[in-house]
């Protein structure tokens, strides 16, 4: 999904308050503080005649190139590197040992885990998550995280190699990725799934490429950037007088994003106030911009119900008096009714793609009868799938604050909107499915989700896999706090939930992190539990175990869609985790309560029913407009 953020400034060096005693770089003049949700930065003031000074060089003495790459990550405030030592990148990992108190290396059992953890770190922190490893396997195994970052606009850094063997690059050495005859072409391969590919063939270029990759990953619409290192680029030291010259990493980070044009903001604010039935659609860009509070403040001021895209679920608490949940194909009936009846749509950080908009059904969204305001960091994303009369280009948090100031303090609008939301909930239902308390065995998915809602604390972070279990969670699970739900927003890969929960737990160690997946997705990344044990990441995994690929079974039939019955709790215990199998509804809540208190990763394997399908919750609007009907 698009997003509406940009990292706050390469006038910045991140404050290190989360880790006492961490390094702070020297800065000219007097710094000022900028605090954004989820990020705390110190900004360097722009030079004036009074504080002007020369840019200090990076080096005063020779340093090994591998150490300098670690230093670049350190200077950029990046706290974690995820991956496996391999090929020439092992030298970079050795260099990271010098900064291990500030940049933690998380060694995983397979690159797909590292890719997802890096993507989630980037999405939740606004700093690039780093995936490191050998070229073929960062591309092949790490692709699910890279593709998700590319499609969801998460800042991410891939540090990998050509696996070349100088001087034999023209002789097709084993694994080589230079694009020469007999070798595969890493630049072309990574170019299809990343925002930019950098090459480094000398030690100086290795350092500078890493700095520029961070810049490109975070500038404008964020995304993944690859650095391909040759063998020679990671050999030896860099001298202070090396050319090109090297400078502190903070000079390469992007500037603070500008506000949207004042005249456009004023016009959009007037349209909001003139609307009788405005509705806000919030997408994944709100999450990346960390614009949770700004969204809530504006919605309350203008009196607008808030719905989210599936990718945006979790950016606005669904317990809020203005919330109506996810809209669109698998959305709540109340959300779809609000959007259908709106005379103005404020879309934030979303492309409004067909999978979100019930295949662009005009009974839901129609620019010929609804005014559209769209906020996005990328101009190409705004007024794309639906023409918008008001386009506000900029960081979502900044633009939402601009709108809030522009609308002033209109009276009575919030109360009227809350009454409208309450009426929609009464008419269409809202997270009140009777099956939340059903006693069926195997358990209905709604009963499992109901127990999660009743047992998890408000601050819990739930991550979802792909497949039918994710669709059911999107529709039935009610979030209680902004930032409490995370799923693959762009590519939708199976095997996402477990490493996503691990990444979320590292970013928010004081919040419970719960991965929800099917038995198919669990098998793909259950080796992540080994990493969770080794790195003390006590996540909870809830497996919807129905012995099937539910989406395939209910969408295409039973052929090639079934599995044998495995006890995933027992598998977890064999790895050293806590594990339990739940076959009766009454046993699920105690299992969740025990898992919340545990200091070890816990797997709860729940025998779930196949009686409920994604078709049961597909909106009639989507069914009517689906391309499959044509």
N, C-alpha and C positions, 0 to 999 in steps of 0.2 A: 504494500500500500504506500501511497505517498506520505510524506510527513511534512510537518510545518516547523522545522527547527533548523538551527545551525548552532554549532558549539560556540559559547560566548567568546571569542577573541583570541587572537594571538597577540593581543595585548595582554594575555593572561599566563600565569603559571598557577596550576591548581594548588589550593591550600591543602595542607596535609594533615588536617585535623583528625581524620579518621584513624591515622596511625601516629601516635605520639613519637616525637623524635625524628620524624622523617625529614629528609633534606628539603630546604627551601633555597631557590636560586636567588642570587643577588639581583636587585632591581634598581634602576635609576629613579631618582626623585621619590615622591611620597606615593605609595600605592593607595588605591581605593578599593572598597569591597563591592563585589557583585554577588548577590545570593540568588540563585535560581532553585526551584524545587529539584531536589536530587543532585545538585551540584553546587559547590562552593568555590569560587575562584577569586584570585587577587588579580586585578587588572593594572597594567602599567600605563600611566597616563601618556597621552600623545606628547611628543617632544614640542617644547616651545623654546623661545629664545632664552628663557630663564633656566630650563632644565636640560637643554640640548647637550648631547654627549655622543661620542662615537660608539658604534656597536662593538661590543667586546668579542674577540674571537673565541672559538670553542676550546682551542688547545693552547697551552703554554709549553707543553712538552709532548714527546711522542707517546701515543697510546695504541694498544692493539685494536685492530678494527672491530673484533668481536666485542670487546669491552665497550667500545663507543656506541655500538648498536644498542646494547643494554642501557647505556647512559641516555640515549635518545628517548627510549621508552620511559625511563625514569623521569626525565625532564618534562615529558608530556603528561605526567600524572597517571600513567597506565599502571594498574595494580596487578594484573594477572596476565599470564601467557599460557595458552592451552595447546597441548600437542604432544608429539613423540619425537625424540631426537632421531634424525635420519639424514643420510646424504651429507651435504656440506653444512646443513643448518645445525649440526651438532656443535660446530664451533661457536655459533651464536649462543646456544644454550649454555656452553661452558662460560662464555662471557657474562651471561646473566647471573652467574654465581656471585659476582662482585656486588650486585644490587639485590640480592635475595631478600634483604630485609624490607625492601620497598616494592619490588616487582616479584611476585610469587609465581614460580613455575609449577603448573598443574599437569603432571604427566598422566595421560589417559591410556586406555588399552586399545583404542582405535580412533582414527582421525575424525569419524563422524561425531563422536562425543565432543571433541575439541571444537569442531566447527559450530555446533549448536551452542555450546557454552560461550564461545566468543561472540556469536551473534546476539545472544541474550544479554551478555555484559554490555555490548554496545547499545542495545535498545534501551536498557534500563539506566545507563549512566551518562549517555551522550559522549562518551569517549570510546575510541576504537577498541573492540575486543580483538585480541591477537591470536591467530592460529598459526602454529609453526610446525614444520616437518618437511619431509622430502617431497619434491615436486609431484611425482606420479600419484602419491597417496593423499596429499593435501587436495589435489584435484579430484581424484576418484572417490576416496572415502569421505573426504571433508566437504563434499559438494552440497549436502543437504543444508548445512549451515550457511555456506557461501551463497547458494541460490536464494535462501530465505532472506539474507541480508540484502541481496541485490533487488529482490522484488518488494521488500518491506522497508527499504531505505534505512538500514541499520549501519552505523559506522563500524567498519571491520578492517583489519589489517592481516594480510596473508604473507608471512615471511617464509619463502620456500626457495627452491634452487633449480638450476638447469640440470643437475646431476651429470655435469660434463666432466671430461677427463682430459684436460690440456696436457699435451699438444695433440691428442688423438681425436679431436672433435669431428674431423672429416672421415673417420674410420668407424663410425657408428658404435661407440662403446655402449656397454650395457646400461639401460635405463635413461640414456641421454635425451634431453628435451630441448635441444638448441634449434630444431627445425632443419638441421642439415640432413642430407640424404641418409636414410636409414635410421633417423631419429624422429621422435615425435616433437611437435611444435608447442611448447608450453605457452608462449606468448599468445598464439592464436586461441589455444584452448581456454586459458584463463580470461582472454579478452571477451569471450561470449557470456561470461557470468560475473564479471566485475566491472566496476566503474572506470578503472584505469589499471594499466599494467606498467610497472617500472622495471628497467633492467639495470643491473649493476655489474660492471666488468672490472672495476678497480676498487681498492679499499676506500678511497674518497667517495666514489659514487655509491658504495654500499651504505655509507653513513647518510649522505645527502638524499638518496632514494628513500630511506626509511623516514627521514624528516618530511619529505614531500608527500610520501604516501599518507602520512597522518593528516597532512594538510588537505589532500584531495578527499580522503575518507570523510572528513568532517565539514568541508566547505559546501555551502549551498544545500542541495538535497544530498544527504549522506548516503554512503554505500560502501561496499567492500573494494579494497584496492590491493593488488598483488605486487610484491617485490620479488623479482627473480634474481638470485645471486649466482654468479659464476664461481667456480672453484678459486680463481685468482683473486676475486673481490674480497674474499674472507681470509686471505693470507697476509700476515705481516702487520705492520704498524702504520699509523698515519702521523706524519710529521706536522708541526705547527705551520710550516711554510708550504704545505702541499697545495696544489691547485686542482680544482677550484677551492677557494677558501671555505672553511667550515665555521659556523656560528651557532650560538645557543639555539636550541630547538624552539624556544618560545617565539622567535622571530618568524618562524615558518607556519605558525598556527593561524587559522583564519580570523579576520576581525569580527567584532560583534555584528550581528545582522542588523541592518537598518530597519526602522519602522516602516510600515506601509504609508503610502502617500496620504497626507492629511485630508485632502479634498475627497479622495475616495472613501476614506474612513467616515468622514462626515456624511457623505451620501448614503453609505451603507447603514449608518446609525439611524438616519432619518427613515430609511425603508423599514428597518426593524421596528421603530416606534409607530410607524403608520400601519403596520400589519395588524390584522385582527387575530390571526391564528398562526403566529410564527412557530416553527419547530427547528431545533438544532439537531443536526446529524454529526456525531463526533466519530472520527476515525483513528487509526493507529498513529497518525501524525500528532495527535494530542499527547499520546504517551511519549513519543520520542522527544517532543518539545517540553515534556514535564509540565504541561499546561493544565493540570488537574484543577488547581485552585482558581485559575483565571477563567476556566470554563464554567465552574460552578458560580462564581461571582457574577459573570455576565448573564447566565441563565436566570438567576434569581432577580437581577435588576430589571431585565426586559420581560420577565414572565413568559419564558419559553420552555415547553416540555423538551426533554433531552432523550434522544434515541441514539444508539450507536450502531456502527457496522459490526459484523462478526469480528473483524480484526480489531476494532476499537473497543470491544467488550472489555470492561475493566477500567476504562478511563473516567467513568462517572459511576458512583455507587448506585446500584439499582434499588436500594432502599430509600433513596432521596425522594422527597415529595414531588419532584418534577421529573422523575425517571420513569421511562416506559420500556426499558430493556432494548434488546437488539431488534432492528427492523429488517424487513426484506424476506429473502427466500425461506429462512428458518427462524424468522423473528417472531415476536409475540404478536398476537392479534391486536392488542391495544396499541403497540408501537406502529403497526401498519395503518391502523385507523387514524392515528394522529397525523402521520405523514400524508396519507391520502387526503385528509381534510385541511391540510395547511395551505395558507395563501402565501407563505414565505418560507423558504428553506435556507438555513445557514449551515453550510457544509464545511467542516474543519478537518483538514488533514486526511481527505479521502478522495479517491478518483471517482467514486460513485460508479464502480464497475458493475457489469450485468449480474454477476453472482451475488452482489449485495442488494441490487435494486429489483429483484424478482424479474430478471431478464428485461429490465427497462420497461416494465409494464406501465403504461401511461395512466392507469388508474391509481398508481402509487406516486409516481413523480412525473410531472408534465410541465415543461417550461412555458407552455402556451397559456397555462392558467395559474402558475406559481412563479413568484419572484425568487431568483436564486442569488445568494451571496456565497462566494467560495473563498476560503483562506487556504493558501498553500505556499510552501517555500519555493516550489518549482513552478515558474510561470506556465510551462507546457502542460502541467497537470490540471490547472484551473480552466474552467470553461472548456472541458474536453469532451466527456461523454454527454454532458448536459450543458447547454449554453447558460452562462451566468451573467446577469446584468451588472453585478458588482463583483469585481475580482480584487482581492486584497492579497498582494504578494508579500510574504514575510514569515517570520517565526511565529508560530501559533500563540505562544505565551505573550509575546510582545503585542501582536495585533489584537488579541482578545482584551488585553489591558487598555489598548487604544480605544476599542469599541466601548468598553465599560465606561471610560471617562467621557466619551462622546455622547452616550445616551443619558447621562445625568442620573437623576433619582426620580423616575416616574412613579407615581403613587398608585396602588391598587392592582398593579399588573401581576405581581407574584401571587397574590391571593386568588385572583381570577384563574390564573394558569393552574394552580394547585387544585382548584375545584374542578377544572376541566380534566386534569389527569386522574383525579379520583373517580370521576364519572366514567372515563374510559376504562379504568381498571374494573369498576363494577360491571360494566356492560360486557367486557370481553374476557375478564379473568386476568389475573396477574400473579404468577408464581404461587398458585393455589391449587395445583393439580391434586385430586384425591389420591392418586397413586403414590404421593410422597410418603404415605403411611401404610401402603399395602403390605400384607403379610404373605404374599406369594413366595414360594420357594420352587425353583431358583428365584433369586430376587429380581424384581422389576428394576430397570435402570433408574426410574423415578425414585424408588425407595432408596437406592444407593445415594443418589444426588440429594435427596431430602435429608439423609443422615449427615452428609457432608455439610449442608447448610446449617443444620441444628448443632453440630458438634464443633466445627472449626471456628476459631476466634475470628473476629472481624478483620484482623490484620494479616490473616493467612494469604499466601500467594498460591493460586492453583494454576498449574500448567497442563495443557491438553495436547494429546496426540492427534493424528489424523484418523479419519474413519468415522463410523457411525457413533462411536462413543463421544467424539468431539461435538458432533451435531447435537446430540442429546444434551451434553453439558452446556453448549451455547444457548439452547432453548430453555432448559429447565433450571440451571444453576443460577442463583441470585447472588450477585456480588454485594458486599457490604461496605467496601472501602475502595477508594480509587487506587489503582495499581494492584488490585488483588486477583487479576485473571490475565493469563498470557497464553496465546496460542500462535502457531505458525500463521502469520498474517498474509503471506504471499504465495509460498510454494506448497504448503500443506503436506509435509512429509510424515510418514510413519516413523516412529523412533525418535520423535522430537521431545516428548514430555519428560522423560527421565533426565537427559542432559540439560534441558531447559530449567527444570527444578533445581538442579545442582548449580547452574549459573546464577539463578535468582537467589539461592541461599547464600552464595558467596557475596553477592551485592548487598543483601539484606539478612545478615546472620541472625538477627533477633526476631525474624518473622518465620513462622512455619511455612515450609515449601512442600506442596503436595502435587505429585505428578499423577494424572489420571490418564490411563491408557487401556487399550484392549489387549487381549492375549497375543495378538499378532504383533502389535507395536512393542510390547514388553520384550518379546524375544529378540527384537532387533537391537536393542541397546541395554539389555540387562547387564552386560559387562560394565556398564557405568556404575553399578553398585560396588564393584571392586574399587573403583576410583573414589567413590563416596566413603568407603571404609578407610582407604589409605590417606585421604586428605581431610578426614573428619568433617564430612558434609552430611549431617543427619536429616535427609529428606524422607518423606513418606510417599510410597507408591501404592495407589489403589488400582487394581487390575479388574476391569470388566471382563471376566472370563466366561465367554459363551461358546468356546470351542469353534470359533468361526471368524472369518472376515465379514463382519456384519454388513458393511456397506455393499460388498460384493454379493453376499448371499441374498440380501433383500433387493438389490438392484438388478442382478443378472441371473440369479438362481443358484442352486446349491453346488453345481459342478465346480470343482477346484476351489471351493470356498470353506471347507471344513478342516478342523484340526483335531488331533487326539487330545485327551484331557491330561493336562500337566498341572501339578501342584506348585504354583510359582512361589508360594510361601516356603515350601520345603527347599526349593532351589535357592531362595534368599538365605535361608539358614545355613545351607552348605557353604555360602560365601562368607559367612560371619555376620550377616545382618539378622535382625529380627524378622520373623515371617509367620504369617498365620493364614489359614484358609477359613473363609466365612461361607457357610451354606444356609444359615437361618437368619432372617432379618434381625432378630433380637440380639444377635452376636456382633453386629457391625459397629454399633456405637461404642461398646466397651473396647473393641479393637482399635478404633480411632483414638479414644481417650488414652489408651496405653501408648500408642505410637506418638502422640503429642508430647508425652512425658519422657520418651526414650532419648538417649544420647547416641543411639545407633540408627542407621538407615533401617526403615521398616517397610516390608511389603505385605499388603493385605490383598489376598487373592479372593475375589468375591465371585461365587457362581451366579451368573446373571442369566436372565431369561431372554429368549429370542422373540418374545411375543410383541415387543414394541419395535417399530422400524422408523427410519428417517422419513418415510412417506407419510407417517401419521402426523408429523409436525411440519410438513412442507406447506407453505402458505398457498391457498387457492390462487392468489395473484401470480405466484411463480409457476404453478401447475398450468395455468391458462396461457402463459407467455413463453413457456419453455421451448427451446429450439427442438427438443425431442418430439414435440407434438406435430412438427411440420412434415 
